[in-house]
């Protein structure tokens, strides 16, 4: 029997801290924001808490940014910010 593999910890690097703060400051619940972007509230939670990563090409991310009037070019962390 082989030893269990530990899942690597995922960082929040995929969404910028600025975007996550803007989502929280927007004033709507996560459920309301998720619904407007066509997301399940659990998916939004996982993205903002760094549990799962979102694809840069996912149209729901663009819709989420549009919903809170956030610049699309600042949604994701710079890939080299943590190097």
DSSP file (Angstrom, degrees, kcal/mol; ACC not computed):
  #  RESIDUE AA STRUCTURE BP1 BP2  ACC     N-H-->O    O-->H-N    N-H-->O    O-->H-N    TCO  KAPPA ALPHA  PHI   PSI    X-CA   Y-CA   Z-CA
    1    1 A X              0   0    0      0, 0.0     2,-0.2     0, 0.0     0, 0.0   0.000 360.0 360.0 360.0 129.9    0.0    0.0    0.0
    2    2 A X        -     0   0    0      1,-0.1     3,-0.1     3,-0.0     2,-0.0  -0.525 360.0 -99.5 -85.7 151.6    1.4    3.3   -1.0
    3    3 A X        -     0   0    0     -2,-0.2     2,-0.2     1,-0.1    -1,-0.1  -0.314  45.2 -97.5 -66.5 152.0    1.5    6.4    1.3
    4    4 A X        -     0   0    0      1,-0.1     2,-0.4    -2,-0.0    -1,-0.1  -0.463  36.3-124.7 -69.6 138.8   -1.2    9.0    0.9
    5    5 A X        -     0   0    0     -2,-0.2     2,-0.4    -3,-0.1    -1,-0.1  -0.680  17.8-130.5 -83.6 136.4   -0.2   12.0   -1.1
    6    6 A X        -     0   0    0     -2,-0.4     2,-0.3     1,-0.0     3,-0.0  -0.724  22.0-123.5 -83.5 133.7   -0.6   15.4    0.5
    7    7 A X        -     0   0    0     -2,-0.4     2,-0.1     1,-0.1     3,-0.1  -0.616  31.8-112.5 -75.0 134.5   -2.4   17.9   -1.7
    8    8 A X        -     0   0    0     -2,-0.3     2,-0.2     1,-0.1    -1,-0.1  -0.386  31.0-108.3 -67.4 145.3   -0.3   21.0   -2.2
    9    9 A X        -     0   0    0     -2,-0.1     2,-0.4     1,-0.0    -1,-0.1  -0.536  32.0-141.0 -70.7 135.9   -1.6   24.2   -0.7
   10   10 A X        -     0   0    0     -2,-0.2     2,-0.1    40,-0.2    42,-0.0  -0.844  12.0-140.2-102.0 136.6   -2.9   26.6   -3.2
   11   11 A X    >   -     0   0    0     -2,-0.4     3,-0.6     1,-0.1    39,-0.1  -0.431  20.6-117.4 -89.1 167.5   -2.2   30.3   -2.8
   12   12 A X  G >  S+     0   0    0      1,-0.2     3,-1.4    -2,-0.1    65,-0.2   0.268  82.1 113.9 -82.8  11.4   -4.6   33.1   -3.6
   13   13 A X  G 3   +     0   0    0      1,-0.3    64,-1.0    37,-0.1    -1,-0.2   0.722  59.8  71.2 -59.3 -21.7   -2.2   34.4   -6.2
   14   14 A X  G <  S+     0   0    0     -3,-0.6     2,-0.4    62,-0.2    -1,-0.3   0.869 102.6  41.4 -69.0 -33.9   -4.7   33.6   -9.0
   15   15 A X  S <  S-     0   0    0     -3,-1.4    61,-0.3    61,-0.2    60,-0.1  -0.923  96.2-113.6-109.5 139.4   -7.0   36.5   -7.9
   16   16 A X     >  -     0   0    0     59,-3.7     4,-2.3    -2,-0.4     5,-0.2  -0.363  15.7-126.9 -69.2 148.9   -5.4   39.8   -6.9
   17   17 A X  H  > S+     0   0    0      1,-0.2     4,-2.7     2,-0.2     5,-0.2   0.881 112.6  57.9 -59.3 -37.6   -5.8   40.9   -3.4
   18   18 A X  H  > S+     0   0    0      1,-0.2     4,-2.2     2,-0.2    -1,-0.2   0.905 106.6  47.1 -60.0 -43.1   -7.1   44.2   -4.8
   19   19 A X  H  > S+     0   0    0     55,-0.3     4,-2.2    56,-0.2    -1,-0.2   0.915 111.8  50.2 -66.3 -43.5   -9.9   42.3   -6.6
   20   20 A X  H  X S+     0   0    0     -4,-2.3     4,-1.8     1,-0.2    -2,-0.2   0.903 111.8  48.1 -62.1 -41.5  -10.8   40.3   -3.5
   21   21 A X  H  X S+     0   0    0     -4,-2.7     4,-2.5     1,-0.2    -1,-0.2   0.909 110.0  52.5 -64.5 -41.3  -11.0   43.4   -1.4
   22   22 A X  H  X S+     0   0    0     -4,-2.2     4,-1.3     1,-0.2    -2,-0.2   0.883 107.1  52.7 -63.1 -38.3  -13.2   45.1   -4.0
   23   23 A X  H  < S+     0   0    0     -4,-2.2     4,-0.4     1,-0.2     5,-0.3   0.918 112.0  45.4 -62.0 -43.2  -15.6   42.2   -4.0
   24   24 A X  H >< S+     0   0    0     -4,-1.8     3,-0.6     1,-0.2    -2,-0.2   0.875 114.5  47.9 -68.7 -37.5  -15.9   42.4   -0.2
   25   25 A X  H 3< S+     0   0    0     -4,-2.5    -1,-0.2     1,-0.2    -2,-0.2   0.671  87.7  87.6 -76.9 -16.9  -16.3   46.2   -0.2
   26   26 A X  T 3< S-     0   0    0     -4,-1.3    -1,-0.2    -3,-0.2    -2,-0.1   0.798  91.9-130.7 -58.7 -30.8  -18.9   46.1   -2.9
   27   27 A X    <   +     0   0    0     -3,-0.6     2,-0.3    -4,-0.4    -1,-0.1   0.322  68.6 108.7 100.5  -9.7  -21.7   45.7   -0.4
   28   28 A X  S    S-     0   0    0     -5,-0.3    -1,-0.4     1,-0.1    -2,-0.1  -0.683  73.8-103.4 -96.6 155.9  -23.6   42.8   -2.0
   29   29 A X     >  -     0   0    0     -2,-0.3     4,-2.5     1,-0.1     5,-0.2  -0.313  29.0-113.0 -69.5 159.6  -23.6   39.3   -0.6
   30   30 A X  H  > S+     0   0    0      1,-0.2     4,-2.9     2,-0.2     5,-0.2   0.877 119.4  56.3 -59.7 -36.5  -21.4   36.6   -2.2
   31   31 A X  H  > S+     0   0    0      2,-0.2     4,-2.2     1,-0.2    -1,-0.2   0.909 108.8  45.5 -62.8 -42.2  -24.6   34.9   -3.2
   32   32 A X  H  > S+     0   0    0      2,-0.2     4,-2.1     1,-0.2    -2,-0.2   0.923 115.1  46.9 -68.1 -44.1  -25.9   38.0   -5.0
   33   33 A X  H  X S+     0   0    0     -4,-2.5     4,-1.5     1,-0.2    -2,-0.2   0.925 112.8  50.0 -62.3 -44.5  -22.5   38.6   -6.7
   34   34 A X  H  X>S+     0   0    0     -4,-2.9     5,-3.4    -5,-0.2     4,-0.7   0.922 109.4  51.0 -61.3 -44.5  -22.2   34.9   -7.7
   35   35 A X  H ><5S+     0   0    0     -4,-2.2     3,-0.9     1,-0.2    -1,-0.2   0.905 108.6  51.5 -61.0 -42.0  -25.7   34.9   -9.2
   36   36 A X  H 3<5S+     0   0    0     -4,-2.1    -1,-0.2     1,-0.2    -2,-0.2   0.810 113.6  45.0 -65.2 -29.2  -25.0   38.0  -11.3
   37   37 A X  H 3<5S-     0   0    0     -4,-1.5    -1,-0.2    -3,-0.3    -2,-0.2   0.454 117.6-110.5 -93.9  -1.4  -21.9   36.4  -12.7
   38   38 A X  T <<5S+     0   0    0     -3,-0.9     2,-0.3    -4,-0.7    -3,-0.2   0.806  74.7 132.2  77.8  29.9  -23.5   33.1  -13.3
   39   39 A X      < -     0   0    0     -5,-3.4     2,-0.4    -6,-0.2    -1,-0.3  -0.744  63.0-115.0-111.7 157.8  -21.6   31.3  -10.6
   40   40 A X    >>  -     0   0    0     -2,-0.3     4,-1.8     1,-0.1     3,-0.6  -0.736  32.4-123.9 -80.3 140.8  -22.4   29.0   -7.7
   41   41 A X  H 3> S+     0   0    0     -2,-0.4     4,-2.3     1,-0.3     5,-0.1   0.830 111.6  58.2 -60.0 -31.4  -21.7   30.8   -4.5
   42   42 A X  H 3> S+     0   0    0      2,-0.2     4,-2.5     1,-0.2    -1,-0.3   0.873 103.6  51.6 -65.1 -37.4  -19.4   27.9   -3.5
   43   43 A X  H <> S+     0   0    0     -3,-0.6     4,-2.4     2,-0.2    -2,-0.2   0.928 109.5  49.6 -64.7 -45.1  -17.2   28.5   -6.6
   44   44 A X  H  X S+     0   0    0     -4,-1.8     4,-2.6     1,-0.2     5,-0.2   0.929 111.3  49.6 -59.7 -45.2  -16.9   32.2   -5.8
   45   45 A X  H  X S+     0   0    0     -4,-2.3     4,-2.1     1,-0.2     6,-0.3   0.935 110.7  49.4 -58.4 -47.7  -15.9   31.3   -2.2
   46   46 A X  H  <>S+     0   0    0     -4,-2.5     5,-1.9     1,-0.2     6,-1.5   0.874 112.6  47.8 -62.9 -37.5  -13.3   28.8   -3.4
   47   47 A X  H ><5S+     0   0    0     -4,-2.4     3,-0.8     1,-0.2   -32,-0.2   0.936 114.6  44.2 -67.7 -46.0  -11.8   31.3   -5.9
   48   48 A X  H 3<5S+     0   0    0     -4,-2.6    -2,-0.2     1,-0.2    -1,-0.2   0.764 116.0  47.2 -74.7 -23.2  -11.6   34.2   -3.4
   49   49 A X  T 3<5S-     0   0    0     -4,-2.1    -1,-0.2    -5,-0.2    -2,-0.2   0.418 113.0-114.5 -97.0   1.5  -10.2   32.0   -0.6
   50   50 A X  T < 5S+     0   0    0     -3,-0.8    -3,-0.2    -4,-0.4   -40,-0.2   0.664  80.8 122.5  79.0  16.3   -7.6   30.3   -2.8
   51   51 A X  S   <S+     0   0    0     -5,-1.9     2,-0.3    -6,-0.3    -4,-0.2   0.913  82.4  14.2 -74.2 -43.3   -9.0   26.8   -2.6
   52   52 A X  S    S-     0   0    0     -6,-1.5     2,-0.3    -9,-0.2    -2,-0.3  -0.902  78.1-125.0-128.5 157.9   -9.4   26.6   -6.4
   53   53 A X        -     0   0    0     -2,-0.3     2,-0.3    -3,-0.1    -6,-0.1  -0.793  17.8-137.7-103.6 146.9   -8.0   28.6   -9.3
   54   54 A X        -     0   0    0     -2,-0.3     2,-0.2    -7,-0.1     0, 0.0  -0.781  23.5-112.1-100.6 147.5  -10.0   30.3  -12.0
   55   55 A X    >   -     0   0    0     -2,-0.3     3,-1.6     1,-0.1     6,-0.2  -0.563  17.2-132.6 -74.6 139.4   -9.0   30.3  -15.6
   56   56 A X  T 3  S+     0   0    0      1,-0.3    -1,-0.1    -2,-0.2     6,-0.1   0.766 109.3  53.2 -61.1 -24.3   -8.0   33.6  -17.0
   57   57 A X  T 3  S+     0   0    0      4,-0.1     2,-0.4     5,-0.0    -1,-0.3   0.450  77.0 120.7 -91.4  -1.2  -10.3   32.9  -19.9
   58   58 A X    X>  -     0   0    0     -3,-1.6     3,-1.2     1,-0.2     4,-1.0  -0.503  55.9-151.0 -68.1 118.3  -13.4   32.1  -17.8
   59   59 A X  H 3> S+     0   0    0     -2,-0.4     4,-2.1     1,-0.3    -1,-0.2   0.730  91.4  68.3 -64.6 -20.3  -16.1   34.5  -18.9
   60   60 A X  H 3> S+     0   0    0      2,-0.2     4,-2.2     1,-0.2    -1,-0.3   0.834  95.7  54.5 -68.8 -30.4  -17.6   34.4  -15.4
   61   61 A X  H <> S+     0   0    0     -3,-1.2     4,-2.4     2,-0.2    -1,-0.2   0.933 109.0  47.6 -66.2 -45.0  -14.5   36.2  -14.0
   62   62 A X  H  X S+     0   0    0     -4,-1.0     4,-2.4     1,-0.2    -2,-0.2   0.898 112.1  50.1 -62.0 -40.0  -15.0   39.0  -16.5
   63   63 A X  H  X S+     0   0    0     -4,-2.1     4,-2.3     2,-0.2    -1,-0.2   0.886 109.0  52.1 -65.4 -39.3  -18.7   39.2  -15.6
   64   64 A X  H  X S+     0   0    0     -4,-2.2     4,-1.3     2,-0.2    -2,-0.2   0.923 111.4  46.4 -62.6 -44.9  -17.9   39.4  -11.9
   65   65 A X  H  <>S+     0   0    0     -4,-2.4     5,-2.9     1,-0.2     4,-0.3   0.909 112.2  50.9 -63.4 -42.2  -15.5   42.3  -12.5
   66   66 A X  H ><5S+     0   0    0     -4,-2.4     3,-1.1     1,-0.2    -1,-0.2   0.886 103.9  59.6 -62.1 -39.0  -18.0   44.0  -14.7
   67   67 A X  H 3<5S+     0   0    0     -4,-2.3    -1,-0.2     1,-0.3    -2,-0.2   0.851 115.3  33.3 -59.2 -37.1  -20.7   43.6  -11.9
   68   68 A X  T 3<5S-     0   0    0     -4,-1.3    -1,-0.3    -3,-0.3    -2,-0.2   0.278 113.2-115.0-104.5  11.1  -18.6   45.6   -9.5
   69   69 A X  T < 5 +     0   0    0     -3,-1.1     2,-0.4    -4,-0.3    -3,-0.2   0.927  61.1 156.4  57.6  49.1  -17.1   47.9  -12.1
   70   70 A X      < -     0   0    0     -5,-2.9    -1,-0.2    -6,-0.1     2,-0.2  -0.876  50.7-102.6-108.6 137.5  -13.5   46.6  -11.6
   71   71 A X    >   -     0   0    0     -2,-0.4     3,-1.8     1,-0.2     4,-0.1  -0.383  23.7-143.6 -62.4 126.5  -10.8   46.9  -14.3
   72   72 A X  G >  S+     0   0    0      1,-0.3     3,-1.1     2,-0.2     4,-0.3   0.762  96.1  64.7 -63.6 -26.2  -10.4   43.5  -16.0
   73   73 A X  G 3  S+     0   0    0      1,-0.2    -1,-0.3     2,-0.1    -2,-0.1   0.520 103.3  48.7 -77.9  -1.7   -6.6   44.0  -16.3
   74   74 A X  G <  S+     0   0    0     -3,-1.8   -55,-0.3     1,-0.1    -1,-0.2   0.211  81.0  96.4-119.3  14.8   -6.2   44.0  -12.5
   75   75 A X  S <  S+     0   0    0     -3,-1.1   -59,-3.7   -60,-0.1     2,-0.3   0.923  81.0  51.6 -68.8 -44.9   -8.3   40.8  -11.6
   76   76 A X  S    S-     0   0    0     -4,-0.3   -61,-0.2   -61,-0.3   -62,-0.2  -0.665  88.4-109.0-100.9 149.3   -5.3   38.4  -11.5
   77   77 A X        -     0   0    0    -64,-1.0     2,-0.3    -2,-0.3    -1,-0.1  -0.343  46.0 -94.0 -63.7 150.9   -2.1   38.7   -9.5
   78   78 A X    >   -     0   0    0      1,-0.1     3,-1.9    -4,-0.1     4,-0.3  -0.548  34.0-129.7 -63.5 131.5    1.0   39.3  -11.6
   79   79 A X  T 3  S+     0   0    0      1,-0.3     3,-0.3    -2,-0.3    -1,-0.1   0.766 106.5  44.0 -57.8 -26.7    2.5   35.8  -12.2
   80   80 A X  T >  S+     0   0    0      1,-0.2     3,-1.2     2,-0.1    -1,-0.3   0.309  82.0 100.5-103.7   8.5    5.9   37.0  -11.0
   81   81 A X  T <  S+     0   0    0     -3,-1.9    -1,-0.2     1,-0.3    -2,-0.1   0.779  88.8  40.3 -66.0 -25.8    4.8   38.8   -7.9
   82   82 A X  T 3         0   0    0     -3,-0.3    -1,-0.3    -4,-0.3    -2,-0.1   0.199 360.0 360.0-109.1  15.2    5.7   36.0   -5.6
   83   83 A X    <         0   0    0     -3,-1.2    -1,-0.2     0, 0.0    -2,-0.1   0.459 360.0 360.0 -87.4 360.0    8.9   34.9   -7.2
